[in-house]
Amino acid sequence: MKVLRPDIGYWLGPERFLHEIRIAAGLNHPHIVPVYDSGEAGGMLYYVMPAAQGATLRQRLEREPRLPLDEALHVASDIAEALDGAHRKGVIHRDVKPENILLLEGHAALSDFGIARALHSAVAGLPHTDPGMAIGTPEYMSPESFTDGAELDERADQYSLACVVYEMLAGHPPFTGAMPNLVAMRHMTDAVPPLVTVRPDVPPGVARAVERALAKSPADRHPTVRDFAVALLDVGADAAEPSVAVLPFVNLAGLPEDEPLADGITEEIITALARIEGLRVAPRTSVFVFKGRGTDARTAASQLRVGAVLEGSIRRAGDRLRVSVQLVGARDGYLMWSERYDRDVRDVFAIQDEIAQSVARVLSGLLRDGRGPLASTPTRDVRAYEAYLRGRQYFRQTRKKSLQYAREMFQRALALDPSFALALTGVADCCALLHMYYPEAEADLGLADEASARSLVLAPDLAQAHATRGFVLWRLKRTDEAVAEFERAQRMDPMQFEARYFHARLCFGSGDIARAAQLFEAAARAREDYQARFFAAQSYAALGRGDEAQAAYARALQVSLEHLELNPDDPRAATMCAVSLCRLGRLEEGLAYAARAREIDPDDAGVTYNIACLYALEGQSDHALECLEQALHHGFGARDWIANDPDLASLRDDPRFKALMLCG
């Protein structure tokens, strides 16, 4: 809680203060520290924000005045996103400075939204403003902020952010002085000391982007703070690390049966490139938003913040496959590399490998160990591969019907190629998940055990096989063996998602919530998955780390919405949107998504369970218990998860909840 000085409170007045704080409280963004409450007590005005679990940027700069370029750009990007979100709602911060920037786990967040706005509103129009009542911090204020009666807009925040970026890179703000009036005069009259002379290793493009944002006239700055961030990242990408986005490959023939192959090639190249150390690759959820939209490469690169974009297309005619690809530079739109492959359709894996190698060579100049980034060919039967790709599409939905369909597809792949180890892992994963959520099918776990063990015999060097084996061993209650397999898979493949995700589920179910949070975050870094993001947020909530939970729920909501855009019939993603929205204080929207989930699949136990969580969060115990009873009746069996789920905390002492937990 923060209490305003009495003299500020006198000029401000409670009505104006509370009005402005209510506006700020409406901002929900992963990079904004929310305002929870405000009021007046004993003549003192106060406002409440969550307790910070990280340091401020000021504290970071006190330890190291000049930050590494990539770290400074990362902070600038996060704060620009926060400001852009606020500006779109008509809210200006007016006091962007290192003291108001928090460095949390892996991201930066902006605090004190609405406070400077309230203060500015209070003193606007007064015939005399006491020097002690200066609004903002002089070292970070725009020139127009020092002019009486000036109308400030979002470009004042852009100037302040540019001052912060300048300080992160140079070790000090662009203008300093012994007296506030001297600092103000320098902002209004002095030229900005060139960044490249203060710190020669700053790329000239980064320096130009900062200096434009520090223009004296708002009209000479970047049109928006987002444009400022894009300018920074576009010119800074090459300096920090090479980066690429693989846009969804186009199925030129338009045949529905070829769509999984086009998507599968895209995903395999993304996965292959993501394994290359030093190469940043845009995640699947982000790039597939562009599917079917015809977005040009430079626009996509700007939105995805990458230095290059790989575009491709496929056309199949009988047993022949043509794959065309081109790599386009983001900065100038020039073609960096292109190729066309006319091969037998059975050579699809070799084509994927060659494309990934070529992209890596162009962007980074080297490959680990001199080898291609892909593993060995998983199957020589393209029909088996296509069945596997269809199974993988269904598997992502994680509901009973989709898991059953996915298992059928994986089994069809095995009928075509009995030595297809990845298809065996698919069968095992489906069976184990069905057993976890719907334990009445005991035969599923036996089949999972058999399939996962066989996949290891066929492919002992396949990280996915070890991850799947760990998942199955966990469901067999052989926990120590499961953890060993998870850890081995993670050592074998630094970008292996399933090993981290299911290891996290194991930890959460056993009550090791802190370790679960770490693993969910690691899984989300390996693959931008809405479930990993959501459960990371749940873990922070269970640990009482409120500000991190809020930021994580906002990120989970964003990723879930992206997933729903591609998979509008996925009720599990809809329920996670619903719970995330409610956690972020957007109850009406959350209930609408809950209703959508039930409309998609009213009989699915997992969907009903997640809706029970939503009702519990909102204090609607009767509805929550009714849905929980339905979920258990329909076979929801993850009772270890129920025991630790923070969303059900309000029900734990209810005798009806205890009775439900004792049943079965």
C-alpha positions as CSV (number, residue, x, y, z in Angstrom):
1,M,0.0,0.0,0.0
2,K,1.2,3.5,-0.8
3,V,0.0,6.7,1.0
4,L,0.2,10.1,-0.7
5,R,1.8,13.0,1.0
6,P,-0.8,15.3,2.8
7,D,0.1,18.3,0.6
8,I,-0.5,16.3,-2.5
9,G,-3.7,14.9,-1.1
10,Y,-4.9,18.5,-0.4
11,W,-4.5,19.6,-4.0
12,L,-5.8,16.3,-5.4
13,G,-9.0,15.7,-3.5
14,P,-10.5,12.3,-2.9
15,E,-13.0,12.4,-5.8
16,R,-10.6,13.1,-8.5
17,F,-8.0,10.7,-7.1
18,L,-10.4,7.8,-6.8
19,H,-11.8,8.5,-10.3
20,E,-8.3,8.3,-11.9
21,I,-7.3,5.2,-9.9
22,R,-10.5,3.5,-11.1
23,I,-9.4,4.1,-14.7
24,A,-6.0,2.7,-14.0
25,A,-7.6,-0.4,-12.2
26,G,-9.3,-1.2,-15.5
27,L,-5.9,-2.0,-17.2
28,N,-5.3,-5.7,-17.5
29,H,-2.0,-6.4,-19.1
30,P,0.9,-8.9,-18.5
31,H,3.4,-6.0,-18.3
32,I,1.3,-3.7,-16.0
33,V,1.3,-4.0,-12.2
34,P,-2.4,-3.8,-11.4
35,V,-4.0,-1.4,-8.9
36,Y,-6.2,-3.4,-6.6
37,D,-7.8,-0.8,-4.4
38,S,-7.7,2.8,-3.3
39,G,-9.4,5.1,-0.7
40,E,-9.2,7.6,2.0
41,A,-8.5,6.9,5.7
42,G,-7.9,9.6,8.3
43,G,-7.7,12.3,5.7
44,M,-4.9,10.4,3.9
45,L,-5.3,9.1,0.3
46,Y,-3.9,5.6,-0.5
47,Y,-3.8,3.0,-3.2
48,V,-3.0,-0.7,-3.1
49,M,-0.9,-2.7,-5.5
50,P,0.4,-6.3,-5.2
51,A,3.6,-6.9,-3.4
52,A,6.5,-7.1,-5.9
53,Q,8.6,-10.3,-6.0
54,G,11.4,-8.7,-8.1
55,A,13.7,-5.8,-8.1
56,T,13.1,-2.4,-9.7
57,L,15.1,-1.4,-12.8
58,R,16.7,1.3,-10.6
59,Q,18.0,-1.4,-8.3
60,R,19.3,-3.3,-11.3
61,L,21.1,-0.2,-12.7
62,E,22.7,0.5,-9.3
63,R,24.4,-2.9,-9.6
64,E,25.3,-2.4,-13.3
65,P,24.7,1.0,-14.8
66,R,25.1,-0.1,-18.4
67,L,23.0,-3.2,-19.3
68,P,23.8,-5.7,-22.0
69,L,22.1,-4.7,-25.3
70,D,19.7,-7.7,-25.4
71,E,18.6,-7.1,-21.8
72,A,17.9,-3.4,-22.4
73,L,15.9,-4.1,-25.5
74,H,13.9,-6.8,-23.7
75,V,13.0,-4.4,-21.0
76,A,12.1,-1.7,-23.5
77,S,9.9,-4.1,-25.5
78,D,7.9,-5.2,-22.4
79,I,7.4,-1.6,-21.2
80,A,6.5,-0.4,-24.7
81,E,3.8,-3.2,-24.8
82,A,2.4,-2.0,-21.4
83,L,2.3,1.6,-22.6
84,D,0.8,0.6,-25.9
85,G,-2.0,-1.3,-24.2
86,A,-2.8,1.6,-21.9
87,H,-2.6,4.2,-24.7
88,R,-5.1,2.1,-26.7
89,K,-7.5,2.6,-23.8
90,G,-6.8,6.3,-23.6
91,V,-4.6,6.2,-20.5
92,I,-1.2,7.9,-20.3
93,H,1.3,7.1,-17.5
94,R,3.2,10.4,-17.3
95,D,5.9,9.1,-14.9
96,V,7.9,6.3,-16.7
97,K,11.2,5.9,-14.9
98,P,13.4,3.1,-13.6
99,E,11.8,3.3,-10.1
100,N,8.4,2.4,-11.7
101,I,9.7,-0.5,-13.7
102,L,9.8,-3.9,-12.0
103,L,12.0,-6.8,-13.2
104,L,10.1,-10.0,-12.5
105,E,10.8,-13.6,-13.6
106,G,11.7,-13.2,-17.3
107,H,9.8,-10.0,-18.0
108,A,9.4,-6.3,-17.0
109,A,6.3,-4.6,-15.7
110,L,5.3,-1.0,-15.3
111,S,3.8,0.2,-11.9
112,D,2.0,3.3,-10.6
113,F,-0.4,3.6,-13.5
114,G,-2.9,6.4,-12.9
115,I,-1.0,8.0,-10.1
116,A,0.8,10.6,-12.2
117,R,-2.4,11.1,-14.3
118,A,-4.3,11.8,-11.1
119,L,-1.7,14.3,-9.9
120,H,-1.5,16.0,-13.3
121,S,-5.3,16.4,-13.3
122,A,-5.2,17.9,-9.8
123,V,-2.7,20.7,-10.5
124,A,-3.9,21.4,-14.1
125,G,-5.4,24.9,-14.3
126,L,-4.1,26.1,-10.9
127,P,-2.7,29.6,-11.0
128,H,0.4,28.6,-9.2
129,T,2.1,25.3,-8.7
130,D,4.5,24.8,-5.9
131,P,8.0,23.6,-7.0
132,G,7.6,20.7,-4.7
133,M,4.5,19.7,-6.6
134,A,6.3,18.9,-9.9
135,I,4.5,16.2,-11.7
136,G,6.9,13.5,-12.8
137,T,10.7,13.1,-12.5
138,P,12.7,15.8,-14.4
139,E,15.3,13.4,-15.8
140,Y,12.6,11.5,-17.6
141,M,10.0,14.2,-18.5
142,S,9.3,15.3,-22.1
143,P,10.0,19.0,-23.0
144,E,6.2,19.7,-23.3
145,S,5.7,18.4,-19.8
146,F,7.4,21.5,-18.4
147,T,5.1,23.9,-20.3
148,D,2.1,25.2,-18.3
149,G,-1.2,24.3,-19.9
150,A,0.4,21.9,-22.4
151,E,-1.9,19.0,-23.5
152,L,0.1,15.8,-23.1
153,D,-0.5,12.7,-25.3
154,E,1.0,9.3,-25.5
155,R,4.2,10.7,-27.2
156,A,5.2,12.1,-23.8
157,D,5.4,8.5,-22.5
158,Q,7.4,7.6,-25.5
159,Y,9.9,10.3,-24.7
160,S,10.1,9.1,-21.1
161,L,10.7,5.5,-22.1
162,A,13.4,6.7,-24.5
163,C,15.1,8.4,-21.6
164,V,15.0,5.1,-19.7
165,V,16.4,3.2,-22.7
166,Y,19.2,5.8,-23.1
167,E,20.1,5.3,-19.4
168,M,20.1,1.5,-19.7
169,L,22.6,1.7,-22.5
170,A,24.7,4.8,-21.6
171,G,24.7,4.4,-17.8
172,H,22.9,7.8,-17.2
173,P,19.8,9.7,-18.5
174,P,20.3,11.9,-21.5
175,F,20.0,15.1,-19.4
176,T,21.0,15.6,-15.8
177,G,21.7,18.6,-13.6
178,A,22.0,19.9,-10.0
179,M,18.6,21.6,-10.0
180,P,15.3,20.5,-11.5
181,N,15.0,23.7,-13.4
182,L,18.3,23.1,-15.1
183,V,17.3,19.6,-16.1
184,A,14.1,21.0,-17.6
185,M,16.0,23.6,-19.5
186,R,18.3,21.0,-21.0
187,H,15.3,18.9,-22.1
188,M,13.8,21.9,-23.9
189,T,17.0,23.3,-25.5
190,D,20.0,21.0,-25.6
191,A,20.8,18.4,-28.3
192,V,20.8,14.8,-27.2
193,P,24.3,13.5,-26.6
194,P,24.8,10.8,-29.3
195,L,24.5,7.3,-27.9
196,V,27.2,6.0,-30.2
197,T,29.8,8.4,-28.7
198,V,28.8,7.4,-25.2
199,R,28.7,3.7,-25.9
200,P,30.3,2.7,-29.2
201,D,29.0,-0.9,-29.3
202,V,25.4,0.3,-29.6
203,P,24.2,-0.4,-33.2
204,P,23.7,2.8,-35.1
205,G,20.1,1.9,-35.8
206,V,19.3,1.5,-32.1
207,A,20.8,4.9,-31.5
208,R,18.8,6.5,-34.3
209,A,15.5,4.9,-32.9
210,V,16.2,6.3,-29.4
211,E,17.2,9.7,-30.6
212,R,14.1,10.0,-32.7
213,A,12.0,9.2,-29.7
214,L,13.8,12.0,-27.8
215,A,12.9,14.7,-30.4
216,K,11.9,18.0,-28.8
217,S,8.6,18.2,-30.8
218,P,6.1,15.3,-30.3
219,A,5.4,15.5,-34.0
220,D,9.0,14.4,-34.8
221,R,8.9,11.3,-32.7
222,H,7.7,7.8,-33.7
223,P,4.0,7.8,-34.4
224,T,3.3,5.5,-31.4
225,V,5.3,3.8,-28.7
226,R,4.8,0.5,-30.5
227,D,6.5,2.0,-33.6
228,F,9.4,3.0,-31.3
229,A,9.7,-0.6,-30.0
230,V,9.5,-2.1,-33.5
231,A,12.3,0.3,-34.6
232,L,14.4,-0.7,-31.7
233,L,13.9,-4.5,-32.2
234,D,14.2,-4.4,-36.0
235,V,17.6,-2.8,-35.9
236,G,18.6,-4.6,-32.7
237,A,17.7,-8.1,-33.7
238,D,20.9,-8.9,-35.6
239,A,23.0,-7.4,-32.8
240,A,21.3,-9.5,-30.2
241,E,20.8,-12.8,-32.0
242,P,19.6,-14.1,-35.3
243,S,15.8,-14.8,-35.3
244,V,13.3,-16.3,-37.8
245,A,9.6,-17.0,-38.1
246,V,8.4,-19.9,-40.3
247,L,5.0,-18.9,-41.7
248,P,2.5,-21.8,-42.4
249,F,3.3,-23.4,-45.7
250,V,0.6,-22.9,-48.3
251,N,-1.2,-25.9,-49.8
252,L,-1.3,-24.7,-53.4
253,A,-3.6,-27.5,-54.7
254,G,-6.1,-26.7,-51.9
255,L,-6.8,-30.4,-51.3
256,P,-8.0,-31.0,-47.7
257,E,-6.1,-34.2,-47.5
258,D,-2.8,-32.3,-48.1
259,E,-3.4,-29.7,-45.3
260,P,-1.9,-31.8,-42.5
261,L,1.2,-32.4,-44.6
262,A,1.6,-28.6,-45.2
263,D,1.1,-27.9,-41.5
264,G,3.4,-30.8,-40.5
265,I,6.3,-29.6,-42.6
266,T,5.9,-26.1,-41.1
267,E,5.9,-27.5,-37.5
268,E,8.9,-29.9,-38.1
269,I,11.0,-27.0,-39.5
270,I,10.0,-24.8,-36.5
271,T,11.0,-27.6,-34.1
272,A,14.3,-28.3,-36.0
273,L,15.3,-24.6,-36.0
274,A,14.3,-24.2,-32.3
275,R,17.0,-26.8,-31.4
276,I,19.8,-24.7,-32.8
277,E,21.6,-22.8,-30.1
278,G,21.7,-19.0,-30.6
279,L,18.8,-18.9,-33.1
280,R,15.5,-17.5,-31.8
281,V,12.4,-19.0,-33.5
282,A,8.9,-17.6,-33.3
283,P,6.6,-20.2,-31.7
284,R,3.9,-22.2,-33.5
285,T,0.9,-20.4,-31.8
286,S,2.2,-17.1,-33.0
287,V,3.0,-18.0,-36.6
288,F,-0.2,-20.0,-37.3
289,V,-2.3,-16.9,-36.6
290,F,-1.1,-15.8,-40.1
291,K,-2.4,-19.0,-41.8
292,G,-4.6,-18.2,-44.8
293,R,-4.3,-14.4,-44.3
294,G,-1.8,-13.6,-47.1
295,T,0.2,-11.3,-44.8
296,D,3.4,-10.1,-46.4
297,A,6.7,-11.2,-44.9
298,R,7.8,-7.7,-43.6
299,T,4.5,-7.1,-41.8
300,A,4.7,-10.6,-40.2
301,A,8.3,-10.1,-39.2
302,S,7.5,-6.7,-37.6
303,Q,4.6,-8.2,-35.6
304,L,6.6,-11.3,-34.6
305,R,9.8,-9.2,-33.9
306,V,12.1,-11.4,-36.0
307,G,14.9,-10.6,-38.4
308,A,13.8,-13.0,-41.2
309,V,10.7,-14.9,-42.4
310,L,10.6,-18.3,-44.1
311,E,7.7,-18.7,-46.5
312,G,6.9,-21.9,-48.3
313,S,4.4,-23.9,-50.3
314,I,3.7,-27.5,-51.2
315,R,2.0,-29.1,-54.2
316,R,1.5,-32.9,-54.5
317,A,0.8,-34.8,-57.7
318,G,0.6,-38.5,-57.2
319,D,3.9,-39.6,-55.7
320,R,5.7,-36.4,-56.5
321,L,6.0,-33.5,-54.1
322,R,7.1,-29.9,-54.9
323,V,8.2,-27.7,-52.0
324,S,9.2,-24.1,-52.7
325,V,10.7,-21.9,-50.0
326,Q,12.2,-18.4,-49.6
327,L,13.8,-16.6,-46.8
328,V,13.1,-12.9,-46.6
329,G,14.9,-10.3,-44.6
330,A,12.7,-8.2,-42.3
331,R,14.5,-4.9,-42.5
332,D,14.6,-4.5,-46.3
333,G,12.3,-7.2,-47.6
334,Y,15.1,-8.6,-49.8
335,L,15.4,-12.3,-50.7
336,M,18.1,-13.9,-48.6
337,W,17.8,-17.5,-50.0
338,S,15.3,-19.5,-52.0
339,E,15.0,-23.1,-53.2
340,R,12.6,-25.5,-54.9
341,Y,12.6,-29.2,-54.2
342,D,11.0,-31.6,-56.7
343,R,11.2,-35.0,-55.1
344,D,9.4,-38.3,-54.4
345,V,6.9,-37.7,-51.6
346,R,8.8,-40.2,-49.4
347,D,11.7,-37.7,-49.3
348,V,9.7,-35.2,-47.2
349,F,11.9,-35.7,-44.2
350,A,15.1,-35.0,-46.1
351,I,13.5,-31.9,-47.6
352,Q,12.6,-30.6,-44.1
353,D,16.2,-31.3,-42.9
354,E,17.8,-29.5,-45.9
355,I,15.5,-26.5,-45.4
356,A,16.3,-26.2,-41.7
357,Q,20.1,-26.5,-42.4
358,S,20.0,-23.9,-45.2
359,V,18.1,-21.4,-43.0
360,A,20.4,-21.9,-40.1
361,R,23.5,-21.4,-42.3
362,V,22.1,-18.2,-43.8
363,L,21.1,-16.8,-40.4
364,S,23.8,-18.0,-38.0
365,G,26.5,-19.5,-40.1
366,L,26.9,-22.7,-38.1
367,L,25.1,-25.8,-36.9
368,R,25.7,-27.7,-33.7
369,D,28.3,-30.5,-34.2
370,G,28.2,-29.8,-38.0
371,R,25.1,-32.0,-38.3
372,G,21.6,-31.2,-39.5
373,P,19.2,-30.2,-36.8
374,L,16.6,-32.9,-37.5
375,A,16.7,-36.4,-36.0
376,S,16.8,-39.5,-38.2
377,T,13.9,-40.1,-40.6
378,P,11.0,-41.3,-38.4
379,T,9.3,-43.4,-41.1
380,R,9.7,-44.2,-44.7
381,D,5.9,-44.4,-45.2
382,V,4.4,-41.0,-46.0
383,R,0.9,-42.3,-45.4
384,A,1.9,-43.3,-41.9
385,Y,3.4,-39.9,-41.4
386,E,0.2,-38.2,-42.5
387,A,-1.9,-40.3,-40.2
388,Y,0.5,-39.4,-37.4
389,L,0.1,-35.7,-38.2
390,R,-3.6,-36.0,-38.0
391,G,-3.3,-37.7,-34.7
392,R,-1.1,-34.9,-33.4
393,Q,-3.8,-32.3,-34.4
394,Y,-6.4,-34.2,-32.3
395,F,-4.1,-34.8,-29.4
396,R,-3.6,-31.1,-28.8
397,Q,-7.3,-30.7,-27.8
398,T,-6.9,-33.0,-24.7
399,R,-10.5,-34.0,-24.3
400,K,-11.9,-37.5,-24.3
401,K,-13.3,-37.6,-27.9
402,S,-10.2,-35.9,-29.4
403,L,-7.8,-38.2,-27.5
404,Q,-9.8,-41.3,-28.8
405,Y,-9.6,-40.0,-32.4
406,A,-5.9,-39.2,-32.0
407,R,-5.2,-42.8,-30.7
408,E,-7.0,-44.2,-33.8
409,M,-4.8,-42.1,-36.1
410,F,-1.6,-43.1,-34.3
411,Q,-2.7,-46.8,-34.5
412,R,-3.4,-46.4,-38.2
413,A,0.1,-45.0,-38.6
414,L,1.5,-48.1,-36.8
415,A,-0.6,-50.4,-39.0
416,L,1.2,-48.9,-42.0
417,D,4.7,-48.9,-40.3
418,P,5.0,-51.0,-37.2
419,S,8.5,-49.6,-36.5
420,F,7.3,-46.0,-36.4
421,A,8.5,-45.0,-32.8
422,L,6.8,-41.6,-32.8
423,A,3.5,-43.1,-33.5
424,L,4.0,-45.5,-30.6
425,T,4.7,-42.5,-28.3
426,G,1.4,-41.0,-29.6
427,V,-0.5,-44.1,-28.7
428,A,1.1,-44.2,-25.2
429,D,0.5,-40.5,-24.6
430,C,-3.2,-40.8,-25.6
431,C,-3.8,-43.9,-23.4
432,A,-2.0,-42.3,-20.4
433,L,-4.0,-39.1,-20.7
434,L,-7.3,-41.0,-21.0
435,H,-6.3,-43.0,-17.9
436,M,-5.4,-39.9,-16.0
437,Y,-8.7,-38.0,-16.7
438,Y,-11.0,-41.0,-17.2
439,P,-9.6,-43.9,-15.1
440,E,-12.4,-46.3,-15.7
441,A,-10.6,-47.5,-18.7
442,E,-7.8,-49.6,-17.0
443,A,-6.8,-51.3,-20.3
444,D,-5.6,-47.9,-21.5
445,L,-2.7,-47.8,-19.0
446,G,-1.6,-51.3,-20.0
447,L,-1.5,-50.4,-23.6
448,A,0.4,-47.2,-22.7
449,D,3.0,-49.2,-20.8
450,E,3.4,-51.6,-23.7
451,A,3.6,-48.9,-26.4
452,S,6.0,-46.7,-24.5
453,A,8.4,-49.5,-23.7
454,R,8.4,-50.6,-27.3
455,S,9.2,-47.1,-28.6
456,L,12.3,-47.1,-26.4
457,V,13.4,-50.4,-27.9
458,L,13.0,-49.0,-31.4
459,A,14.4,-45.6,-30.8
460,P,16.5,-45.4,-27.6
461,D,18.0,-42.1,-28.7
462,L,14.6,-40.4,-29.2
463,A,14.0,-37.8,-26.4
464,Q,10.2,-38.0,-27.1
465,A,10.3,-41.7,-26.3
466,H,11.9,-41.1,-22.9
467,A,9.4,-38.3,-22.2
468,T,6.5,-40.5,-23.0
469,R,8.0,-43.4,-20.9
470,G,8.3,-41.0,-18.0
471,F,4.6,-40.0,-18.3
472,V,3.5,-43.6,-18.4
473,L,5.7,-44.5,-15.4
474,W,4.2,-41.6,-13.4
475,R,0.7,-42.9,-14.1
476,L,1.9,-46.4,-13.0
477,K,3.0,-44.7,-9.7
478,R,6.6,-45.5,-10.4
479,T,7.6,-41.9,-9.6
480,D,11.3,-42.2,-9.2
481,E,11.7,-44.0,-12.5
482,A,9.4,-41.4,-14.1
483,V,11.5,-38.5,-12.9
484,A,14.7,-40.2,-14.2
485,E,13.1,-40.6,-17.7
486,F,11.9,-36.9,-17.7
487,E,15.3,-35.7,-16.7
488,R,17.0,-37.9,-19.3
489,A,14.7,-36.5,-22.1
490,Q,15.5,-33.0,-21.0
491,R,19.2,-33.6,-21.2
492,M,18.9,-35.2,-24.6
493,D,16.8,-32.4,-26.1
494,P,16.9,-28.9,-24.6
495,M,13.7,-28.0,-26.4
496,Q,11.8,-31.1,-25.4
497,F,8.3,-29.9,-24.3
498,E,6.5,-33.0,-23.0
499,A,9.3,-34.0,-20.5
500,R,9.1,-30.6,-18.8
501,Y,5.3,-30.4,-19.0
502,F,4.4,-33.8,-17.6
503,H,7.2,-33.5,-15.0
504,A,5.6,-30.3,-13.9
505,R,2.2,-32.0,-13.7
506,L,3.8,-34.7,-11.5
507,C,5.3,-32.1,-9.2
508,F,2.1,-30.1,-8.9
509,G,0.1,-33.3,-8.1
510,S,2.6,-34.2,-5.4
511,G,2.5,-30.8,-3.8
512,D,5.9,-29.5,-5.0
513,I,4.3,-26.3,-6.4
514,A,7.5,-24.2,-6.6
515,R,9.3,-26.9,-8.8
516,A,6.1,-27.2,-10.9
517,A,6.1,-23.5,-11.6
518,Q,9.7,-23.6,-12.8
519,L,9.0,-26.6,-15.1
520,F,5.8,-25.1,-16.5
521,E,7.7,-22.0,-17.4
522,A,10.5,-24.1,-19.0
523,A,7.9,-26.1,-21.0
524,A,6.4,-22.8,-22.2
525,R,9.8,-21.6,-23.3
526,A,10.3,-24.8,-25.3
527,R,6.8,-24.5,-26.9
528,E,4.4,-21.7,-26.5
529,D,1.6,-23.9,-25.2
530,Y,-1.6,-22.5,-23.6
531,Q,-1.8,-25.3,-21.0
532,A,1.7,-24.8,-19.8
533,R,1.1,-21.0,-19.5
534,F,-2.1,-21.5,-17.7
535,F,-0.7,-24.0,-15.2
536,A,2.3,-21.8,-14.5
537,A,-0.2,-19.1,-13.5
538,Q,-2.1,-21.5,-11.3
539,S,1.2,-22.5,-9.7
540,Y,2.1,-18.9,-8.9
541,A,-1.4,-18.4,-7.4
542,A,-1.0,-21.4,-5.2
543,L,2.3,-20.1,-4.0
544,G,0.7,-16.7,-3.1
545,R,2.9,-14.9,-5.7
546,G,0.0,-12.6,-6.7
547,D,1.7,-10.2,-9.1
548,E,3.5,-13.0,-11.0
549,A,0.2,-14.9,-11.1
550,Q,-1.6,-11.9,-12.6
551,A,1.0,-11.5,-15.3
552,A,1.1,-15.2,-16.0
553,Y,-2.8,-15.4,-16.3
554,A,-2.7,-12.4,-18.8
555,R,-0.1,-14.3,-20.9
556,A,-2.1,-17.6,-20.6
557,L,-5.2,-15.7,-21.8
558,Q,-3.3,-14.4,-24.8
559,V,-1.9,-17.8,-25.8
560,S,-5.3,-19.5,-25.2
561,L,-7.0,-16.9,-27.5
562,E,-4.4,-17.5,-30.2
563,H,-5.0,-21.3,-29.9
564,L,-8.8,-20.8,-30.1
565,E,-8.4,-18.7,-33.2
566,L,-6.8,-21.8,-34.9
567,N,-9.0,-24.3,-33.0
568,P,-12.4,-22.7,-32.4
569,D,-13.9,-26.1,-31.3
570,D,-11.4,-26.7,-28.5
571,P,-13.5,-26.5,-25.2
572,R,-10.4,-27.0,-23.0
573,A,-8.8,-23.8,-24.3
574,A,-12.1,-22.0,-23.9
575,T,-12.3,-23.0,-20.2
576,M,-8.8,-21.8,-19.6
577,C,-9.7,-18.5,-21.2
578,A,-12.7,-18.4,-18.9
579,V,-10.7,-19.0,-15.7
580,S,-7.9,-16.6,-16.8
581,L,-10.5,-13.9,-17.5
582,C,-12.1,-14.3,-14.1
583,R,-8.7,-14.3,-12.4
584,L,-8.0,-11.0,-14.2
585,G,-11.3,-9.5,-12.9
586,R,-13.2,-9.9,-16.1
587,L,-16.1,-12.0,-14.8
588,E,-18.7,-11.4,-17.5
589,E,-16.3,-12.3,-20.3
590,G,-15.1,-15.3,-18.3
591,L,-18.6,-16.7,-17.9
592,A,-19.2,-16.2,-21.6
593,Y,-16.2,-18.4,-22.5
594,A,-17.4,-21.0,-19.9
595,A,-20.8,-21.1,-21.7
596,R,-19.0,-21.5,-25.0
597,A,-17.0,-24.4,-23.7
598,R,-20.1,-26.3,-22.4
599,E,-21.8,-25.7,-25.8
600,I,-18.9,-27.3,-27.6
601,D,-18.8,-30.4,-25.5
602,P,-21.3,-30.5,-22.6
603,D,-20.5,-34.1,-21.6
604,D,-16.7,-33.8,-21.3
605,A,-15.5,-34.3,-17.7
606,G,-12.4,-32.1,-18.1
607,V,-14.5,-29.2,-19.4
608,T,-17.0,-29.6,-16.6
609,Y,-14.1,-29.7,-14.0
610,N,-12.6,-26.4,-15.3
611,I,-16.0,-24.7,-15.1
612,A,-16.2,-25.9,-11.5
613,C,-12.9,-24.1,-10.9
614,L,-14.3,-20.9,-12.4
615,Y,-17.4,-21.0,-10.2
616,A,-15.2,-21.7,-7.1
617,L,-13.1,-18.7,-8.0
618,E,-16.2,-16.5,-8.1
619,G,-17.5,-17.8,-4.7
620,Q,-20.4,-19.6,-6.3
621,S,-20.0,-22.7,-4.2
622,D,-23.2,-24.5,-5.1
623,H,-22.6,-24.2,-8.9
624,A,-18.9,-25.2,-8.4
625,L,-19.8,-28.3,-6.4
626,E,-22.5,-29.3,-8.8
627,C,-20.0,-29.1,-11.7
628,L,-17.3,-30.9,-9.7
629,E,-19.8,-33.7,-8.9
630,Q,-20.7,-34.0,-12.6
631,A,-17.0,-34.1,-13.6
632,L,-16.3,-36.9,-11.1
633,H,-19.4,-38.7,-12.2
634,H,-18.3,-38.6,-15.9
635,G,-14.9,-40.1,-14.9
636,F,-12.6,-37.2,-14.1
637,G,-9.9,-38.9,-12.2
638,A,-7.0,-36.6,-11.4
639,R,-7.7,-36.4,-7.7
640,D,-4.1,-35.6,-6.8
641,W,-4.6,-32.5,-9.0
642,I,-7.9,-31.6,-7.3
643,A,-6.2,-31.8,-3.9
644,N,-3.7,-29.0,-4.9
645,D,-5.7,-26.9,-7.4
646,P,-5.7,-23.3,-6.0
647,D,-8.8,-22.6,-7.9
648,L,-10.8,-24.9,-5.5
649,A,-9.4,-23.4,-2.3
650,S,-12.8,-21.8,-1.4
651,L,-14.3,-25.3,-1.3
652,R,-11.8,-27.2,0.8
653,D,-13.6,-26.8,4.1
654,D,-17.1,-27.4,2.7
655,P,-18.4,-30.8,3.9
656,R,-19.8,-31.5,0.5
657,F,-16.4,-31.1,-1.1
658,K,-14.9,-33.5,1.5
659,A,-17.6,-36.0,0.8
660,L,-16.9,-35.9,-2.9
661,M,-13.2,-36.4,-2.4
662,L,-13.9,-39.5,-0.2
663,C,-16.1,-41.1,-2.8
664,G,-14.4,-43.4,-5.2
